[in-house]
Amino acid sequence: MIGECLAILAVGLGGGLLPLLTRWSYRGLHLALAASTGVFLGAVFLHMLPSLGAPHAHTHGAESGGGAAEDASMLVWGAVLVGVLAVYFVESLLFRTHDHDALHRHRAVGWASLVGLTLHAATTGFGLSAAFEEGLARPMFLAMIGHKLFEAFSLTSVYQLAEFPRRRILVLAAVFALVTPAGMLLGDLALHEIPHEALSVVLALAAGTFLYVCLCELLPEVFHHREDGLRKVMLLLVGIVGMAVLHRFEG
């Protein structure tokens, strides 16, 4: 599994550094952000939210009774709600100095995106570790390579929109690249000690975070200016379709 960890680390670093190889204009950055937003939307609606129902289906079932299943479902979806509200409160109360302060809003989106994707990447690392244990990791690993590349690229695009210093972007890109390999190694050591419900709650928090960021921040930012409207729509769809294709490989 060490080789797979190194491969995911390399891809994550490459994807995160790729947007730094060119100087983006403000217009070009919004076009890149359109594709990145499609990637994020695909991740949250085609991967993260559907995954919340999987543990429920496998761990409960006929023998557990309706009450326990409903409690587990409410816990998970309550965590999604907490994720949505947490990002809203942080963005509104800590980062926004007034309603038209775009830079502070962009920076809040950058940090929220990092938190949401980091939680998602960590739980995915745990899941990949379990898949290796069961001999089912190959399709999931190939899909993870694609996920990591696009997500790291998208995160750096958001950082650039937020005008993060280049050194900070490099540090954050390295941290994000390390998360999934660290999750895989930690999962290999402690997978059986971590309740499945706990991983579900963490993934739900990440999904809630991303749900708010995608719908309330990134989409309005992408289409804030009417120029390149059709190109933005096409790039958004390309990002969504790309994540849908990767999700098919995971099955």
C-alpha positions in Angstrom: 0.0 0.0 0.0 3.0 2.3 0.4 3.3 2.6 -3.4 -0.3 3.7 -3.7 0.1 6.3 -1.0 3.1 7.8 -2.8 1.2 7.8 -6.1 -1.7 9.7 -4.5 0.7 12.1 -2.8 2.4 12.8 -6.1 -0.8 13.4 -8.0 -2.2 15.6 -5.2 0.9 17.8 -5.3 1.0 17.9 -9.1 -2.7 18.9 -9.3 -2.2 21.6 -6.6 0.8 23.1 -8.2 -0.5 23.0 -11.8 -2.5 26.3 -11.6 0.6 28.1 -10.3 2.5 27.4 -13.6 0.7 30.2 -15.4 -0.4 33.7 -14.5 -4.2 33.9 -14.6 -6.1 37.0 -15.6 -9.2 37.8 -13.6 -11.3 36.6 -16.5 -9.3 33.4 -17.0 -9.4 32.7 -13.2 -13.2 32.7 -13.3 -13.3 30.3 -16.3 -11.0 28.0 -14.3 -13.3 28.4 -11.3 -16.3 27.4 -13.4 -14.7 24.0 -14.1 -13.6 23.7 -10.4 -17.1 24.4 -9.2 -18.3 21.6 -11.5 -15.8 19.3 -9.9 -17.0 20.3 -6.4 -20.7 19.9 -7.3 -20.0 16.5 -8.8 -18.1 15.5 -5.7 -20.8 16.6 -3.3 -23.9 15.4 -5.2 -22.5 12.3 -6.9 -20.1 11.1 -4.3 -20.4 12.6 -0.8 -24.2 12.8 -0.3 -24.9 9.4 -1.8 -22.2 7.9 0.4 -24.1 8.9 3.5 -26.8 6.3 2.8 -24.4 3.5 2.3 -23.4 2.9 6.0 -27.0 3.0 6.9 -27.9 0.3 4.4 -25.1 -2.0 5.5 -25.1 -1.6 9.3 -28.8 -1.6 10.1 -31.3 -3.4 8.0 -34.1 -5.7 9.1 -32.6 -6.9 12.4 -32.0 -3.4 13.9 -35.6 -2.1 13.8 -36.9 1.2 12.5 -36.0 3.4 15.5 -32.3 2.7 15.4 -32.2 3.3 11.7 -34.0 6.6 12.0 -31.7 7.8 14.8 -28.7 7.0 12.7 -30.1 8.7 9.7 -31.0 11.8 11.8 -27.5 11.9 13.2 -25.9 11.8 9.8 -28.2 14.4 8.1 -28.0 16.5 11.3 -24.3 16.6 10.7 -24.9 17.8 7.2 -27.0 20.7 8.5 -24.3 21.5 11.1 -21.7 21.7 8.3 -23.9 24.1 6.3 -24.6 26.4 9.2 -21.0 26.3 10.5 -19.6 27.6 7.2 -22.3 30.2 7.0 -21.6 31.5 10.5 -17.8 31.5 10.1 -18.1 33.3 6.8 -20.6 35.8 8.0 -19.4 36.5 11.5 -15.6 36.1 11.3 -14.5 36.8 7.7 -17.0 39.3 6.2 -16.4 42.9 7.2 -19.3 44.2 5.2 -21.6 42.9 2.5 -19.6 43.9 -0.5 -16.1 42.8 0.8 -15.4 40.3 -2.0 -11.9 39.5 -0.9 -12.9 38.5 2.6 -15.7 36.4 1.2 -13.3 34.7 -1.2 -10.9 33.9 1.6 -13.7 32.4 3.7 -14.6 30.2 0.7 -11.0 29.2 0.4 -10.7 28.1 4.0 -14.1 26.4 4.0 -13.2 24.5 0.8 -10.0 23.3 2.4 -11.8 22.1 5.5 -14.5 20.3 3.6 -12.2 18.6 1.1 -9.7 17.7 3.9 -12.4 15.9 5.9 -13.6 14.2 2.7 -10.1 13.2 1.7 -9.4 11.8 5.2 -12.5 9.6 5.2 -11.8 8.5 1.7 -8.3 7.4 2.9 -9.9 5.3 5.6 -12.2 3.8 3.0 -9.4 3.0 0.6 -7.5 1.3 3.4 -10.5 -0.9 4.1 -10.9 -1.7 0.4 -7.2 -2.8 0.3 -7.9 -5.1 3.3 -10.8 -6.7 1.4 -8.9 -6.9 -1.9 -11.3 -4.5 -3.7 -9.1 -1.4 -3.9 -8.0 -1.3 -7.5 -11.1 0.5 -9.1 -11.4 2.8 -6.1 -7.7 3.6 -6.2 -7.8 4.6 -9.9 -10.8 6.8 -9.3 -9.1 8.3 -6.3 -6.1 9.4 -8.5 -8.5 11.3 -10.7 -10.4 12.8 -7.8 -7.2 14.0 -6.1 -5.9 15.6 -9.3 -9.0 17.6 -10.0 -9.8 18.5 -6.4 -6.2 19.7 -5.8 -6.3 21.8 -9.0 -9.7 23.2 -8.0 -8.6 24.1 -4.5 -5.6 26.0 -5.8 -7.9 27.9 -8.2 -10.0 29.0 -5.2 -6.9 30.1 -3.3 -5.8 32.2 -6.2 -9.2 33.9 -6.4 -8.8 34.6 -2.6 -5.4 36.1 -3.4 -3.6 33.9 -0.9 0.2 34.4 -0.9 2.0 32.0 -3.1 3.9 30.5 -0.2 0.7 29.8 1.7 -0.8 28.2 -1.4 2.3 25.9 -1.6 1.9 24.9 2.1 -1.8 24.3 1.8 -1.3 22.3 -1.4 1.2 20.1 0.3 -1.0 19.6 3.4 -4.0 18.6 1.2 -1.8 16.2 -0.8 -0.8 14.4 2.4 -4.3 14.0 3.8 -5.4 10.9 1.9 -2.2 9.0 2.2 -2.1 9.8 5.9 -5.7 8.6 6.2 -4.8 5.3 4.4 -1.9 4.6 6.7 -3.9 5.6 9.9 -6.8 3.5 8.7 -4.5 0.5 8.2 -3.3 0.8 11.8 -6.6 1.7 13.5 -9.5 0.9 11.1 -11.1 -1.6 13.5 -10.9 0.8 16.4 -12.9 3.6 14.7 -16.7 3.3 14.8 -18.2 3.4 11.3 -20.8 5.9 12.5 -18.0 8.3 13.4 -16.6 8.2 9.9 -20.2 8.8 8.6 -20.6 11.9 10.7 -17.2 13.3 9.6 -18.2 12.7 5.9 -21.6 14.3 6.6 -19.9 17.4 8.0 -17.7 17.6 4.9 -20.7 17.3 2.7 -22.6 20.0 4.5 -19.6 22.3 4.2 -19.3 21.7 0.5 -23.0 22.0 -0.1 -23.0 25.6 1.3 -19.7 26.6 -0.4 -20.8 25.3 -3.9 -24.4 26.7 -3.9 -24.0 29.9 -1.9 -20.5 31.0 -2.8 -18.8 29.4 -5.8 -21.8 29.4 -8.2 -22.7 33.0 -7.6 -19.0 34.0 -7.9 -18.7 32.1 -11.2 -21.7 33.9 -12.8 -21.2 37.2 -11.0 -20.2 38.7 -14.4 -22.3 37.9 -17.5 -19.3 37.7 -19.8 -18.3 34.2 -21.1 -21.6 32.9 -19.8 -21.9 30.0 -22.2 -18.2 29.0 -21.8 -18.7 29.0 -18.0 -21.8 26.7 -18.3 -19.9 24.3 -20.5 -16.9 24.2 -18.2 -19.2 23.7 -15.2 -20.7 20.7 -17.0 -17.3 19.4 -17.9 -16.4 19.3 -14.3 -19.6 17.6 -13.2 -19.3 15.0 -16.0 -15.7 14.3 -15.2 -16.6 13.6 -11.6 -19.5 11.4 -12.7 -17.1 9.3 -14.9 -14.7 8.9 -12.0 -17.5 7.9 -9.7 -18.5 5.1 -12.2 -15.0 3.7 -11.8 -15.4 3.5 -8.1 -18.3 1.2 -8.5 
